[in-house]
Amino acid sequence: MSVAKSARPRVGFVGRRGGIWTFIASWFVPVTMTIAYVLLALTSETDLIGWAWMSLGLAFVLVLWWMFRALTHTASMARAIAVGDAERVLEIDDAPLYRAVAHELRAEWTQALRALAEATPRSARDQVLAVTTKIAALVETGEVARARDVLDTELANPLAKLNPRMDAASHIAALLARGRVLTAERSHDDALALLQQVIDDIRTGSSTRALAHHYASRAAAGANDMAAAEQHRAKAAALAPGTWFAR
């Protein structure tokens, strides 16, 4: 069951929760710096040129802070998704897209599709995340033909905008999505080849690697290689023991 937005504690400063800590993490620095610059301007004996230079300095500080917040948000979200921490995903950002991701991590496929219908991802990275989440939900609800259509028509364009080295997580997620669809289509050998790429990539997070092992287990079983299927199943359970596929 999803938690209402107003009731969810948001992550604050150094992992602490609550309104004060959230304020410190998000607005403390810009507010403090603005007050400091205003006091400096009021108490200094300067002209309009001096005020202009101080304003430029404040703008520079605020831009740097905004960039820092954007980078930490992206890195924290990528880490939470990679390790399969649904609660952490929602603590960082409970926008519809990330609610969908959290539902996917909990195997709540219908709710994931419903949240995706409300999402409007703008960046290429978020678009890839939305598409791969949708593919996962469609595969697990048995709508394999729709999953294939989404894979063929919606994934390539945003993925092409992302650098494979700088946005490795998105490209790994795309490989996993293709492996999922191929497994569902019973193209076992092709699925195993793609999923092995995900498993072998040192940049793959533990939850993502466990998922790749899970689908590799399905593909191996479909190819009647029960020994390999059992090995992949055991590795998936060891990497992510509390997940839906481990259970």
C-alpha positions as CSV (number, residue, x, y, z in Angstrom):
1,M,0.0,0.0,0.0
2,S,1.4,3.4,-0.9
3,V,1.8,6.1,1.8
4,A,0.2,9.4,1.4
5,K,2.6,12.2,0.4
6,S,1.8,14.4,3.4
7,A,2.4,11.5,5.9
8,R,5.8,10.4,4.5
9,P,8.8,11.6,6.4
10,R,11.3,13.2,4.1
11,V,15.0,12.7,4.3
12,G,16.7,15.7,5.9
13,F,20.3,16.5,6.9
14,V,22.8,13.6,7.3
15,G,19.9,11.1,7.1
16,R,17.8,12.7,9.9
17,R,14.0,13.1,9.4
18,G,11.7,15.9,10.3
19,G,10.8,19.4,9.2
20,I,13.8,21.1,10.7
21,W,16.3,18.7,9.2
22,T,14.6,18.9,5.9
23,F,14.8,22.6,6.0
24,I,18.6,22.4,6.8
25,A,19.2,20.0,3.9
26,S,17.2,22.0,1.3
27,W,16.9,25.8,2.2
28,F,19.3,26.5,5.1
29,V,22.4,27.3,3.0
30,P,20.6,29.6,0.4
31,V,18.6,31.4,3.1
32,T,21.6,31.9,5.3
33,M,23.8,33.1,2.4
34,T,21.1,35.5,1.2
35,I,20.8,37.0,4.7
36,A,24.6,37.3,5.0
37,Y,24.9,39.0,1.6
38,V,22.0,41.4,2.4
39,L,23.6,42.4,5.7
40,L,27.0,42.8,4.1
41,A,25.5,45.1,1.4
42,L,23.6,47.2,4.0
43,T,26.6,47.6,6.3
44,S,29.2,48.3,3.6
45,E,29.9,51.7,2.3
46,T,29.6,50.9,-1.4
47,D,27.8,52.2,-4.5
48,L,25.6,50.5,-7.0
49,I,28.5,48.8,-8.7
50,G,29.5,47.2,-5.4
51,W,25.9,46.1,-4.8
52,A,25.9,44.6,-8.3
53,W,29.1,42.6,-7.7
54,M,27.8,41.3,-4.4
55,S,24.5,40.3,-6.1
56,L,26.5,38.4,-8.7
57,G,28.5,36.7,-5.9
58,L,25.2,35.6,-4.2
59,A,23.8,34.4,-7.5
60,F,27.0,32.3,-8.1
61,V,26.7,30.7,-4.6
62,L,23.0,29.9,-5.2
63,V,23.8,28.3,-8.5
64,L,26.5,26.2,-7.0
65,W,24.1,25.1,-4.2
66,W,21.4,24.2,-6.7
67,M,23.9,22.1,-8.7
68,F,25.1,20.3,-5.5
69,R,21.5,19.5,-4.6
70,A,20.7,18.2,-8.1
71,L,23.8,16.0,-8.1
72,T,23.2,14.6,-4.6
73,H,19.5,13.9,-5.5
74,T,20.4,12.0,-8.7
75,A,23.2,10.0,-7.0
76,S,21.0,9.1,-3.9
77,M,18.1,8.0,-6.1
78,A,20.4,5.9,-8.4
79,R,21.9,4.2,-5.3
80,A,18.5,3.5,-3.8
81,I,17.2,2.0,-7.0
82,A,20.3,-0.1,-7.5
83,V,20.1,-1.7,-4.1
84,G,16.3,-2.1,-4.3
85,D,15.4,0.1,-1.3
86,A,11.8,1.2,-2.1
87,E,11.3,3.1,1.1
88,R,14.5,5.1,0.5
89,V,13.3,5.9,-3.1
90,L,10.1,7.4,-1.7
91,E,11.9,9.3,1.0
92,I,14.1,11.0,-1.6
93,D,11.3,11.8,-4.0
94,D,7.7,10.6,-4.0
95,A,6.8,12.0,-7.4
96,P,4.6,9.7,-9.6
97,L,7.7,8.3,-11.5
98,Y,9.5,7.3,-8.3
99,R,6.3,5.9,-6.7
100,A,6.1,3.7,-9.8
101,V,9.7,2.5,-9.2
102,A,8.9,1.8,-5.6
103,H,5.9,-0.2,-6.6
104,E,8.0,-2.2,-9.0
105,L,10.6,-3.0,-6.3
106,R,7.7,-4.3,-4.2
107,A,6.2,-6.3,-7.1
108,E,3.0,-4.1,-7.0
109,W,2.7,-4.2,-10.8
110,T,-0.8,-2.7,-11.2
111,Q,0.0,0.2,-8.9
112,A,3.3,0.8,-10.8
113,L,1.4,1.1,-14.1
114,R,-1.1,3.4,-12.4
115,A,1.6,5.7,-11.1
116,L,3.4,5.7,-14.5
117,A,0.1,7.0,-16.1
118,E,0.5,10.1,-13.9
119,A,4.2,10.6,-14.5
120,T,5.6,13.1,-16.9
121,P,9.3,12.4,-17.1
122,R,11.2,15.2,-18.8
123,S,14.9,14.2,-18.8
124,A,16.2,11.3,-20.9
125,R,17.3,9.6,-17.8
126,D,13.8,9.7,-16.2
127,Q,12.3,8.7,-19.5
128,V,14.4,5.5,-19.6
129,L,13.5,4.8,-16.0
130,A,9.8,5.2,-16.8
131,V,10.0,2.9,-19.9
132,T,12.0,0.2,-18.1
133,T,9.7,0.3,-15.1
134,K,6.7,0.0,-17.5
135,I,8.3,-3.0,-19.3
136,A,8.9,-4.8,-16.0
137,A,5.2,-4.3,-14.9
138,L,3.9,-5.4,-18.3
139,V,6.1,-8.5,-18.3
140,E,5.0,-9.6,-14.8
141,T,1.3,-9.0,-15.6
142,G,1.6,-11.2,-18.6
143,E,1.2,-8.5,-21.2
144,V,4.3,-9.6,-23.1
145,A,3.2,-8.2,-26.5
146,R,2.7,-4.7,-25.0
147,A,6.1,-5.0,-23.3
148,R,7.7,-5.8,-26.6
149,D,6.0,-2.8,-28.3
150,V,7.1,-0.5,-25.5
151,L,10.7,-1.8,-25.8
152,D,10.8,-1.4,-29.5
153,T,9.1,2.0,-29.8
154,E,9.8,4.0,-26.5
155,L,13.2,3.0,-25.3
156,A,15.7,3.7,-28.1
157,N,15.2,7.5,-28.4
158,P,15.8,8.5,-24.8
159,L,18.6,5.9,-24.3
160,A,20.5,7.3,-27.3
161,K,20.7,10.7,-25.6
162,L,22.6,9.1,-22.6
163,N,26.3,8.4,-22.5
164,P,26.9,4.7,-21.8
165,R,29.7,5.6,-19.4
166,M,28.2,8.6,-17.6
167,D,24.7,7.1,-17.5
168,A,25.7,3.5,-17.0
169,A,22.7,2.7,-14.7
170,S,20.3,3.7,-17.5
171,H,22.0,1.5,-20.1
172,I,22.2,-1.4,-17.6
173,A,18.4,-1.0,-16.9
174,A,17.8,-1.1,-20.6
175,L,19.7,-4.3,-21.0
176,L,17.8,-5.8,-18.1
177,A,14.5,-4.7,-19.7
178,R,15.4,-6.4,-23.0
179,G,16.4,-9.5,-21.1
180,R,13.1,-9.5,-19.3
181,V,11.1,-9.3,-22.6
182,L,13.2,-12.0,-24.2
183,T,12.7,-14.3,-21.2
184,A,9.0,-13.8,-21.4
185,E,9.1,-14.4,-25.1
186,R,11.0,-17.7,-24.4
187,S,14.0,-16.6,-26.5
188,H,16.1,-18.2,-23.9
189,D,19.6,-18.1,-25.4
190,D,19.3,-14.4,-26.4
191,A,17.9,-13.6,-23.0
192,L,20.7,-15.4,-21.2
193,A,23.4,-13.6,-23.2
194,L,21.9,-10.1,-22.4
195,L,21.3,-11.0,-18.7
196,Q,24.9,-12.2,-18.4
197,Q,26.1,-8.8,-19.5
198,V,24.1,-7.2,-16.7
199,I,25.5,-9.7,-14.2
200,D,29.1,-9.3,-15.2
201,D,29.1,-5.5,-15.3
202,I,30.9,-4.2,-12.2
203,R,28.7,-1.1,-12.2
204,T,25.5,-3.1,-11.7
205,G,23.9,-2.7,-8.3
206,S,23.1,-5.6,-6.0
207,S,19.4,-5.5,-6.6
208,T,19.7,-5.1,-10.3
209,R,22.2,-8.0,-10.5
210,A,19.9,-10.1,-8.4
211,L,17.0,-9.4,-10.8
212,A,19.3,-10.4,-13.7
213,H,20.0,-13.7,-12.0
214,H,16.3,-14.2,-11.4
215,Y,15.4,-13.8,-15.1
216,A,18.4,-15.8,-16.1
217,S,17.1,-18.6,-13.8
218,R,13.8,-18.4,-15.7
219,A,15.5,-18.5,-19.1
220,A,17.8,-21.4,-18.1
221,A,14.8,-23.3,-16.8
222,G,13.0,-22.7,-20.1
223,A,16.0,-24.1,-21.9
224,N,15.9,-27.2,-19.7
225,D,19.2,-26.3,-18.0
226,M,18.0,-26.9,-14.5
227,A,21.4,-26.9,-12.9
228,A,22.1,-23.4,-14.3
229,A,18.6,-22.3,-13.3
230,E,19.2,-23.4,-9.7
231,Q,22.5,-21.6,-9.6
232,H,21.0,-18.3,-10.8
233,R,18.1,-18.7,-8.4
234,A,20.5,-19.2,-5.4
235,K,22.6,-16.2,-6.4
236,A,19.5,-14.0,-6.7
237,A,18.3,-15.0,-3.3
238,A,21.7,-14.4,-1.8
239,L,22.1,-11.0,-3.3
240,A,18.6,-9.8,-2.4
241,P,17.1,-12.1,0.2
242,G,14.1,-9.9,1.1
243,T,12.9,-9.2,-2.4
244,W,9.8,-10.6,-4.1
245,F,11.7,-12.8,-6.5
246,A,13.9,-14.3,-3.7
247,R,10.7,-15.3,-1.9
